[in-house]
């Protein structure tokens, strides 16, 4: 790896290794899923520093299954924000009224991880964006390779957009977010809805999304060889187990090369990037393309941090800043004043 990490970031990476994490590119999927995660490292370090770890409090957490492609339906976890966040917010509405909803799609390369591993991000976004967050547990490879997970996220999104009131939500204020592979599925879901002539969520938050499986000529691929917690080598392992051969160029996976007429219709988009991340350049290219096509797009770039940093707010100031910035744009989208703010905050990513 050719990056210099911040002291806090390096400490978290080292802690995951101390917990016994092995390079998953050398493991089978079952063993890879049992490895200590970045979230485990954050919990461990927090316990060492503070004596205990407590998940960020929210008002309520509920799980249910909704109709989907699988016989038992699709598991969703619903996070409702603490009332204090509504009471302190000058733009808040009555908690008894329909609240905004943020559909959240976790990462894991379509093979590992689950809604538990990304619990921290979902909790933070619920409170900070003052919205109900619905985290989706989609199918993964190799048991259920592409497009199974994409189909699940699309199905859940369609259900929520038709049934928001059943969750206490407002169907006119639904956004979608995702990290890594989840960022890919968030954007892909919007593109599939556009392709079908259906309404999309009003905003998308894409945190270091996968945007191009069809090419590997990215500088960040070379720079992130051997990186942790995500390396260039691991990307090939994920593809081997989740993406059938010949599917790499499918526009649901390689969203960077999707139909430009669909891309230009995407909702306002906020993209979060980490410097020490093999996906950095392709995610940046996607943000640039949306901007050129006229989509309201902002980019938030963080040097000295790795893939997966977004959910590390308990220990990482950059994660706290990234979450708060993303939530600011979500709140503006929910309250209808996002466009002027996007113009004022249009930024470029520094050359790493």
C-alpha positions in Angstrom: 0.0 0.0 0.0 1.3 3.4 -0.9 -0.8 5.6 1.5 0.0 7.2 4.8 -2.9 6.7 7.2 -3.9 9.0 10.0 -2.9 7.8 13.4 -6.5 7.0 14.4 -7.1 5.1 11.1 -3.9 3.1 11.5 -4.8 2.2 15.0 -8.1 0.7 13.8 -6.5 -1.2 11.0 -3.9 -2.6 13.4 -6.6 -3.6 15.9 -8.4 -5.6 13.3 -5.2 -7.5 12.6 -4.6 -8.1 16.3 -8.1 -9.6 16.5 -6.8 -12.3 14.1 -8.2 -11.1 10.7 -6.7 -13.0 7.9 -6.6 -11.9 4.2 -10.0 -13.1 2.9 -8.6 -13.6 -0.6 -6.9 -16.7 0.8 -10.1 -18.1 2.4 -13.4 -19.7 1.3 -16.6 -17.6 1.8 -17.6 -19.4 5.0 -14.2 -18.7 6.6 -14.2 -15.1 5.3 -17.5 -14.4 6.9 -16.2 -15.5 10.3 -13.2 -13.0 10.2 -13.1 -10.0 12.6 -14.6 -7.0 10.8 -13.6 -3.3 10.9 -16.7 -2.9 13.1 -15.3 -5.5 15.5 -12.0 -3.5 15.6 -13.9 -0.3 16.5 -15.8 -2.1 19.3 -12.6 -3.6 20.6 -10.7 -0.4 20.7 -13.5 1.5 22.2 -13.7 -1.0 25.0 -10.0 -0.6 25.6 -10.2 3.2 25.7 -13.5 3.7 27.4 -14.1 0.5 29.3 -17.3 -0.4 27.4 -18.9 0.0 24.0 -22.6 1.0 23.6 -24.3 1.3 20.2 -25.4 4.8 19.4 -28.9 5.1 21.0 -31.9 5.5 18.6 -35.6 5.7 19.5 -36.4 2.2 18.3 -35.1 -0.7 16.3 -37.4 -3.2 14.7 -37.0 -6.1 12.3 -39.5 -7.6 10.0 -39.7 -9.5 6.8 -41.4 -8.1 3.7 -42.5 -9.7 0.5 -39.6 -10.3 -1.8 -38.0 -12.8 -4.3 -37.4 -15.3 -1.5 -40.2 -17.5 -0.1 -39.6 -16.1 3.4 -39.4 -12.5 2.1 -36.5 -10.1 2.7 -35.3 -9.1 6.2 -35.3 -5.3 6.9 -34.2 -3.6 10.1 -35.9 -0.3 10.9 -34.2 2.4 12.9 -36.2 5.3 14.2 -34.3 8.4 15.3 -34.3 9.7 18.8 -37.1 12.3 19.4 -34.5 14.7 20.8 -33.2 15.2 17.3 -36.6 16.2 16.1 -37.2 18.5 19.1 -33.9 20.4 18.6 -34.3 20.8 14.8 -35.8 24.0 13.6 -36.9 22.1 10.4 -38.5 19.2 12.3 -42.1 18.1 11.8 -44.2 16.5 14.4 -43.0 12.9 15.2 -46.6 11.8 14.7 -46.5 12.9 11.0 -45.0 10.8 8.3 -41.2 11.0 8.5 -38.6 10.8 5.8 -37.2 7.4 5.0 -33.7 6.5 4.1 -33.2 3.1 2.5 -29.7 1.9 3.5 -27.8 -0.9 1.8 -24.7 -2.3 3.5 -21.4 -3.3 1.9 -19.4 -6.6 1.8 -18.6 -7.2 -1.8 -21.9 -9.2 -2.3 -20.3 -12.0 -0.3 -19.6 -11.1 3.3 -21.0 -8.8 6.0 -24.6 -8.1 7.0 -26.8 -5.5 8.7 -25.1 -6.2 12.0 -21.7 -5.3 10.7 -23.0 -1.9 9.4 -25.3 -1.2 12.4 -23.2 1.9 13.3 -23.8 3.7 10.0 -27.5 3.0 10.1 -27.9 4.3 13.6 -25.9 7.5 12.9 -27.7 8.3 9.7 -31.1 7.8 11.4 -30.3 10.4 14.1 -28.3 12.8 12.0 -30.6 12.9 9.0 -33.8 12.8 11.2 -35.2 10.0 9.2 -36.4 6.4 9.5 -33.6 4.2 8.2 -34.5 0.9 6.7 -31.4 -1.4 6.4 -31.8 -4.2 3.8 -30.4 -7.7 4.3 -30.0 -9.0 0.7 -28.9 -12.3 -0.6 -25.2 -12.9 -1.3 -22.9 -15.0 -3.3 -21.7 -17.7 -3.9 -25.0 -19.2 -2.7 -27.1 -16.4 -4.5 -24.8 -14.6 -7.0 -25.7 -11.5 -9.0 -28.3 -10.4 -9.7 -29.9 -11.8 -6.5 -28.8 -9.0 -4.2 -29.7 -6.3 -6.7 -33.2 -7.9 -7.1 -33.7 -7.9 -3.3 -32.8 -4.2 -2.9 -34.9 -3.2 -5.9 -37.8 -5.2 -4.5 -37.5 -3.6 -1.0 -37.3 -0.1 -2.5 -40.4 -0.7 -4.5 -42.2 -2.0 -1.4 -41.2 1.0 0.7 -42.1 3.5 -2.0 -45.6 1.9 -2.1 -46.0 1.3 1.6 -44.1 4.1 3.4 -47.1 4.9 5.6 -46.9 1.4 7.1 -43.5 2.3 8.5 -44.7 5.7 9.7 -43.0 7.3 6.7 -43.8 9.8 4.0 -43.6 8.4 0.5 -42.7 11.8 -1.0 -39.5 11.9 1.1 -37.6 8.7 0.4 -33.9 8.6 -0.2 -31.4 5.7 -0.7 -27.9 5.2 0.6 -25.3 2.5 0.4 -21.7 1.7 1.2 -19.3 0.0 -1.2 -21.3 -2.8 -2.9 -24.3 -1.3 -1.3 -23.5 2.0 -3.0 -23.5 0.2 -6.3 -26.9 -1.3 -5.5 -28.4 2.0 -4.3 -27.5 3.7 -7.6 -28.4 0.6 -9.7 -31.8 0.5 -8.0 -32.5 4.1 -9.1 -31.4 3.3 -12.7 -33.6 0.2 -12.8 -36.6 2.3 -11.6 -35.9 4.9 -14.3 -35.6 2.2 -16.9 -39.0 1.0 -15.9 -40.5 4.5 -16.0 -41.1 4.5 -12.3 -40.3 7.2 -9.7 -37.0 7.1 -7.9 -35.9 8.1 -4.4 -35.3 11.8 -4.2 -31.7 11.6 -3.2 -28.8 9.1 -3.2 -25.9 8.9 -0.9 -23.1 6.7 -2.3 -20.2 5.9 0.0 -17.2 4.7 -1.9 -19.4 2.8 -4.4 -18.4 0.1 -6.8 -19.0 1.6 -10.2 -16.9 -0.4 -12.8 -16.3 -4.1 -12.8 -15.5 -4.1 -16.6 -12.1 -2.5 -16.3 -9.2 -2.6 -14.0 -7.0 0.3 -15.3 -7.4 2.4 -12.2 -4.4 4.1 -10.4 -6.0 3.3 -7.1 -6.0 -0.4 -7.9 -2.2 -0.3 -8.1 -1.9 1.9 -5.1 -4.1 -0.2 -2.9 -2.4 -3.6 -3.4 -2.1 -5.2 0.0 -4.3 -2.5 1.6 -6.6 -3.3 4.5 -9.4 -3.6 5.2 -10.0 -3.7 1.4 -7.3 -4.5 -1.1 -7.2 -4.7 -4.8 -6.6 -8.5 -4.5 -9.9 -8.8 -2.5 -11.9 -7.2 -5.3 -11.0 -10.1 -7.5 -12.0 -12.6 -4.8 -15.4 -10.9 -4.4 -16.0 -11.0 -8.1 -15.1 -14.7 -8.3 -17.7 -15.6 -5.7 -20.5 -13.2 -6.5 -20.4 -12.2 -10.1 -21.0 -14.9 -12.8 -18.4 -14.8 -15.5 -19.4 -12.5 -18.3 -21.6 -10.3 -16.1 -18.9 -7.8 -15.2 -20.1 -5.2 -17.9 -23.8 -5.5 -16.9 -24.9 -1.9 -16.3 -26.4 -2.9 -12.9 -22.8 -3.7 -11.8 -20.7 -1.3 -14.0 -23.0 1.7 -13.4 -20.3 4.0 -14.7 -21.2 2.7 -18.2 -24.9 2.7 -17.8 -27.1 4.4 -20.4 -26.4 8.1 -20.2 -30.0 9.1 -20.7 -30.8 7.2 -17.5 -27.7 8.5 -15.7 -28.7 12.1 -16.3 -32.1 11.5 -14.7 -30.6 10.3 -11.4 -31.6 12.3 -8.3 -29.1 14.6 -6.5 -26.1 12.6 -5.4 -23.5 12.9 -2.7 -20.4 10.7 -3.0 -18.0 10.0 -0.2 -14.5 8.9 -1.0 -11.5 7.5 1.0 -8.0 8.0 -0.2 -6.6 4.5 0.7 -9.2 2.6 -1.2 -9.0 0.6 -4.4 -12.5 1.9 -5.4 -11.5 5.5 -5.0 -10.9 6.3 -8.7 -13.9 4.6 -10.2 -16.2 6.1 -7.6 -14.7 9.5 -8.4 -15.2 8.9 -12.1 -18.8 8.1 -11.5 -19.3 11.4 -9.6 -17.6 13.3 -12.3 -19.7 11.7 -15.0 -22.9 12.6 -13.2 -21.8 16.2 -12.8 -21.0 16.5 -16.5 -24.4 15.0 -17.3 -26.1 17.7 -15.2 -26.9 15.7 -12.1 -26.6 17.7 -8.9 -23.5 16.0 -7.5 -21.1 16.7 -4.6 -18.0 14.8 -3.5 -16.6 14.5 0.0 -13.0 13.2 -0.1 -11.0 12.1 3.0 -7.2 11.6 2.8 -5.4 9.2 5.1 -8.4 6.9 5.7 -9.4 3.6 4.2 -12.4 1.9 2.8 -14.9 1.2 5.5 -14.0 4.4 7.4 -17.5 5.9 7.2 -19.0 3.8 10.0 -16.1 4.4 12.5 -17.3 7.6 14.0 -16.9 6.5 17.7 -13.1 6.6 17.1 -12.5 8.4 13.9 -13.1 12.2 13.5 -13.1 11.9 9.7 -16.0 9.4 9.9 -17.9 11.7 12.2 -17.4 14.6 9.8 -18.4 12.5 6.8 -21.6 11.3 8.5 -22.6 14.8 9.5 -21.9 16.2 6.0 -23.9 13.4 4.3 -26.7 13.9 6.8 -26.8 17.6 6.0 -27.5 16.9 2.4 -30.1 14.3 3.3 -31.9 16.8 5.5 -31.9 19.4 2.8 -33.2 16.9 0.3 -36.0 15.9 2.6 -37.0 19.5 3.1 -36.7 20.6 -0.5 -33.8 23.1 -0.6 -31.0 20.9 -1.9 -30.3 22.3 -5.3 -28.9 25.7 -4.3 -26.8 24.1 -1.7 -25.4 21.6 -4.2 -24.3 24.4 -6.4 -22.6 26.2 -3.5 -20.8 23.0 -2.4 -19.7 21.5 -5.7 -16.2 20.3 -5.2 -13.4 18.3 -6.9 -11.4 15.5 -5.4 -7.7 16.3 -4.9 -5.3 14.1 -6.7 -4.1 11.5 -4.3 
